[in-house]
């Protein structure tokens, strides 16, 4: 579950960029790692990393709170691919 998304315009060595952060909670560290891995393999995301993962309780259940950071280079040429929408675990 995504609770917060932050986007900031920044200056990088290569020009303008967007520094982004995603925060929320998931059922496991493995699921968070899958999201990080997926983002790393798709443009325009670059320098994707999991900043932290820690235990927390959500509605009485154990969960993993997380924050993921990424950078998008705005002066870089990249091609967006088609995305698939998944709702309720069904494509």
Short mmCIF file of the C-alpha atoms (twelve columns), coordinates in Angstrom:
data_MODEL
# 
_entry.id   MODEL 
# 
loop_
_atom_site.group_PDB 
_atom_site.id 
_atom_site.type_symbol 
_atom_site.label_atom_id 
_atom_site.label_alt_id 
_atom_site.label_comp_id 
_atom_site.label_asym_id 
_atom_site.label_seq_id 
_atom_site.Cartn_x 
_atom_site.Cartn_y 
_atom_site.Cartn_z 
_atom_site.pdbx_PDB_model_num 
ATOM 1  C CA . UNK A 1  0.000  0.000  0.000   1 
ATOM 2  C CA . UNK A 2  1.395  3.369  -1.029  1 
ATOM 3  C CA . UNK A 3  0.912  6.049  1.627   1 
ATOM 4  C CA . UNK A 4  3.076  8.873  0.296   1 
ATOM 5  C CA . UNK A 5  4.800  9.914  -2.914  1 
ATOM 6  C CA . UNK A 6  7.209  12.861 -3.063  1 
ATOM 7  C CA . UNK A 7  8.710  14.346 -6.248  1 
ATOM 8  C CA . UNK A 8  11.351 17.090 -6.211  1 
ATOM 9  C CA . UNK A 9  13.051 18.786 -9.165  1 
ATOM 10 C CA . UNK A 10 16.838 18.582 -8.715  1 
ATOM 11 C CA . UNK A 11 20.017 19.465 -10.580 1 
ATOM 12 C CA . UNK A 12 22.184 16.438 -11.378 1 
ATOM 13 C CA . UNK A 13 25.570 16.077 -13.059 1 
ATOM 14 C CA . UNK A 14 23.686 15.323 -16.285 1 
ATOM 15 C CA . UNK A 15 21.154 18.161 -16.036 1 
ATOM 16 C CA . UNK A 16 17.642 18.359 -14.599 1 
ATOM 17 C CA . UNK A 17 16.080 15.457 -12.777 1 
ATOM 18 C CA . UNK A 18 13.289 14.343 -10.503 1 
ATOM 19 C CA . UNK A 19 14.185 12.878 -7.135  1 
ATOM 20 C CA . UNK A 20 11.283 10.704 -5.976  1 
ATOM 21 C CA . UNK A 21 10.365 8.823  -2.820  1 
ATOM 22 C CA . UNK A 22 7.628  6.254  -2.246  1 
ATOM 23 C CA . UNK A 23 6.566  5.323  1.299   1 
ATOM 24 C CA . UNK A 24 4.061  2.800  2.535   1 
ATOM 25 C CA . UNK A 25 3.749  -0.744 3.811   1 
ATOM 26 C CA . UNK A 26 3.782  -4.270 2.400   1 
ATOM 27 C CA . UNK A 27 3.331  -7.817 3.632   1 
ATOM 28 C CA . UNK A 28 7.016  -8.740 3.278   1 
ATOM 29 C CA . UNK A 29 10.510 -7.533 2.429   1 
ATOM 30 C CA . UNK A 30 10.414 -9.840 -0.594  1 
ATOM 31 C CA . UNK A 31 7.474  -7.913 -2.044  1 
ATOM 32 C CA . UNK A 32 9.291  -4.605 -1.496  1 
ATOM 33 C CA . UNK A 33 12.398 -6.037 -3.186  1 
ATOM 34 C CA . UNK A 34 10.243 -7.100 -6.176  1 
ATOM 35 C CA . UNK A 35 8.966  -3.529 -6.563  1 
ATOM 36 C CA . UNK A 36 12.523 -2.142 -6.402  1 
ATOM 37 C CA . UNK A 37 13.739 -4.709 -8.945  1 
ATOM 38 C CA . UNK A 38 10.838 -3.959 -11.295 1 
ATOM 39 C CA . UNK A 39 11.461 -0.212 -11.105 1 
ATOM 40 C CA . UNK A 40 15.194 -0.731 -11.784 1 
ATOM 41 C CA . UNK A 41 14.385 -2.558 -15.013 1 
ATOM 42 C CA . UNK A 42 12.025 0.106  -16.404 1 
ATOM 43 C CA . UNK A 43 12.827 3.502  -17.827 1 
ATOM 44 C CA . UNK A 44 12.749 6.273  -16.850 1 
ATOM 45 C CA . UNK A 45 13.637 5.124  -13.319 1 
ATOM 46 C CA . UNK A 46 17.297 5.223  -12.367 1 
ATOM 47 C CA . UNK A 47 19.229 4.847  -9.125  1 
ATOM 48 C CA . UNK A 48 16.350 2.975  -7.445  1 
ATOM 49 C CA . UNK A 49 16.992 1.863  -3.875  1 
ATOM 50 C CA . UNK A 50 15.145 0.736  -0.778  1 
ATOM 51 C CA . UNK A 51 16.043 3.301  1.893   1 
ATOM 52 C CA . UNK A 52 14.614 1.254  4.748   1 
ATOM 53 C CA . UNK A 53 12.210 -1.493 5.712   1 
ATOM 54 C CA . UNK A 54 11.006 -1.923 9.278   1 
ATOM 55 C CA . UNK A 55 8.330  -3.768 11.192  1 
ATOM 56 C CA . UNK A 56 5.046  -2.047 11.891  1 
ATOM 57 C CA . UNK A 57 1.464  -2.948 12.717  1 
ATOM 58 C CA . UNK A 58 -1.381 -2.035 10.361  1 
ATOM 59 C CA . UNK A 59 -4.946 -2.695 11.523  1 
ATOM 60 C CA . UNK A 60 -3.662 -5.223 14.035  1 
ATOM 61 C CA . UNK A 61 -1.563 -7.137 11.465  1 
ATOM 62 C CA . UNK A 62 2.220  -7.305 11.074  1 
ATOM 63 C CA . UNK A 63 3.558  -5.420 8.068   1 
ATOM 64 C CA . UNK A 64 6.787  -3.957 6.706   1 
ATOM 65 C CA . UNK A 65 6.996  -0.176 6.440   1 
ATOM 66 C CA . UNK A 66 9.273  0.994  3.633   1 
ATOM 67 C CA . UNK A 67 10.673 3.921  1.692   1 
ATOM 68 C CA . UNK A 68 11.964 3.598  -1.876  1 
ATOM 69 C CA . UNK A 69 13.983 6.384  -3.550  1 
ATOM 70 C CA . UNK A 70 14.593 6.891  -7.258  1 
ATOM 71 C CA . UNK A 71 15.944 9.387  -9.763  1 
ATOM 72 C CA . UNK A 72 14.567 10.256 -13.196 1 
ATOM 73 C CA . UNK A 73 17.014 12.077 -15.490 1 
ATOM 74 C CA . UNK A 74 14.896 14.588 -17.443 1 
ATOM 75 C CA . UNK A 75 17.614 15.472 -19.961 1 
ATOM 76 C CA . UNK A 76 18.105 11.831 -20.945 1 
ATOM 77 C CA . UNK A 77 16.267 10.359 -23.916 1 
ATOM 78 C CA . UNK A 78 14.195 7.311  -22.988 1 
ATOM 79 C CA . UNK A 79 11.311 5.429  -24.495 1 
ATOM 80 C CA . UNK A 80 8.276  4.474  -22.466 1 
ATOM 81 C CA . UNK A 81 6.927  0.987  -22.971 1 
ATOM 82 C CA . UNK A 82 3.310  -0.091 -22.669 1 
ATOM 83 C CA . UNK A 83 2.209  -0.730 -19.100 1 
ATOM 84 C CA . UNK A 84 -0.287 -3.229 -17.830 1 
ATOM 85 C CA . UNK A 85 -2.875 -2.262 -15.273 1 
ATOM 86 C CA . UNK A 86 -3.546 -4.689 -12.452 1 
ATOM 87 C CA . UNK A 87 -6.620 -4.260 -10.292 1 
ATOM 88 C CA . UNK A 88 -7.297 -6.541 -7.359  1 
ATOM 89 C CA . UNK A 89 -4.488 -8.886 -8.449  1 
ATOM 90 C CA . UNK A 90 -6.123 -9.525 -11.857 1 
ATOM 91 C CA . UNK A 91 -4.828 -8.114 -15.154 1 
# 
